[in-house]
Amino acid sequence: MGMLRRPETWVFVILLGSYAFFWHARDWNSASRLMLTYSIVDRGTVLLDGLDQQTGDIAKFHGRYYSDKLPGYSLLATLPYAVAKTVLGLPPHPRNVAGLAYWPADYWTTLGTSGFLSALSGVLLTILARDLGCGPRRSLLVGLGYGLATPAYAYATMSHGHQATAFSLLASFTLLWREKQARPAVRAFLAGVMAAYAAVIEIQVGPVSAILGFYLLAQVVTGQRKVARLGEFAVGASLPTLVLLGYNFLAFGSPWDMGYFHHATDAFQKVHSAENPLGLRGIAGARIIPLLWGGYRGLFFYAPILGLAIPGWVVLANRRKWGVAVVSAATVLAIFLVNLSYPEWTGGWSTGPRLLVPLIPFAMLPVAASLAAGGPLTTWVGVGLALAGGVLMLLFQGIGAHVPQFIADPLLDVVLPLWSGSPLPAWWVSGRFARNLVSLLIPGPLAQLPERWQGLQFVPLVAAQLIVIGAASRWIRRVPRPPVPGPADQQPGSNLGVDQE
């Protein structure tokens, strides 16, 4: 019964259960990662020969096919895929067939990787919210607000690398900031592993890995940690780096080569190259507004709860919570600047600002600070913003979460018309609504409904979420525990104070 009084328990169950409801069709990005996972487990090779028809997001080197992505996500996904394959008796992925929109292993592999790690990110944010002074219910709001009311919801149900990257970075920061825990050497080592592994999933977050390293260095310089922690962090960081170099050598014959250098698709060849692996150009200031606001790719439009982050950073600074304030702000800024410099900044077929998704958990930290420092009005504002974001994310999830970049207003031009029963656009490549547990369990009765009423298939999900959230609010422990200060936050008067709710 003690676990039922912990908000993080409820956050994990609600988030993972919500992610399990959806089974989205593949896109090129997901397929490129999944094919590498399947090839490793099914055939023991990194070659994708015979699987190359499944995606245009692929590399070709000396006449052989490989994933164009870094291997981090695919390697993580081998465990849930191998388990699902063994337990459920799933067959190997077929070779030399036309691209598949659905394959049973996709569901289990995606849930066991993106879904599981996203739910763990929600747990970490719930714990960190308690550390920052939130009571149990406001901590619950932070965890669920992240997992259900931001684009994290969509990408938790797809095999993109963003959610695994976000978890790795957040876990590294958590290990560094919560310094008062036991086994500091092990924690520093694991922080290094997680910081570096994030860049093995998505190389564009390399600056954030460096920020975490500098954060540890600042702790050492100011005497809050022993110098030995730097060595332990470095040893941990070296392991994922060696994995990446080893994969590159195995696939391309050189540790310094990678799939980005050998795109088989002309459009991608024009962006990435050996000279510019990330494809970055100069910072384009004209993209700032579209990436922050508006129905096209606006971060605050798709994640309205992040509006509380701005006052939250002020709160953190006033309370001298320098560690969380500086690292969260620097992380958000670094990822945002990379996106401003990337020619394909729209993210292609996506929900919201896809390439900004890894910064969202770090933007939720000042949100937690706002909730901890504010009164009931701030809490209700947070609830309202979370509900608005949750409804929006459900609308996008319902239609498959993939809206092409050539649509100026995805919500008004595509999502709402599909929900209302309007004719499918000529370019639409899947069904009106995403596959889900209801559509799989009762396809016949659902198909008999008029198209404008088929959105009712998502009512069981919403009802279950509301019931369980209500139960969580009732059961979680009312007596809060005091915040655990980070090592850079121990000045007098630094605590935010604990919300008694």
Buried (B, 14 or more C-beta within 10 A) or exposed (E): EEEBBBBBBBBBBBBBBBBBBBBBBBBBBBBBBBBBBBBBBBBEEBBBBBBBBBBBBBBBBEEBBBBBBBBBBBBBBBBBBBEBBEEEEBEEBEBEEEEBBEBEBBBBBBBBBBBBBBBBBBBBBBBBBBBBBBBBBBBBBBBBBBBBBBBBBBBBBBBBBBBBBBBBBBBBBBBBBBBEEEEBEEBBBBBBBBBBBBBBBBBBBBBBBBBBBEBBBBBBEEEBBBEEBBBBBBEBBEBBBEBBBEBBEBBBEEBEBBBBBBBBBEEBEEBBBEEEBBBBEEEBEEBEEBBBBBBBBBBBBBBBBBBBBEBBBBBBBBBBBBBBBBBBBBBBBBBBEBBBBBEBBBBBBBBBBBBBBBBBBBBBBBBBBBBBBBEEEBBEBBBEBBBBBBEBBBBBBBBBBBBBBEBEEBBEEBBBBBBEEEEBEEEBEBBBBBBBBBBEEEEEEBEEEEBEEBBEBBEBBEEBBEEBBEEBBEBBEEEBEEBBBBBBBBEEEBBBEBBEB
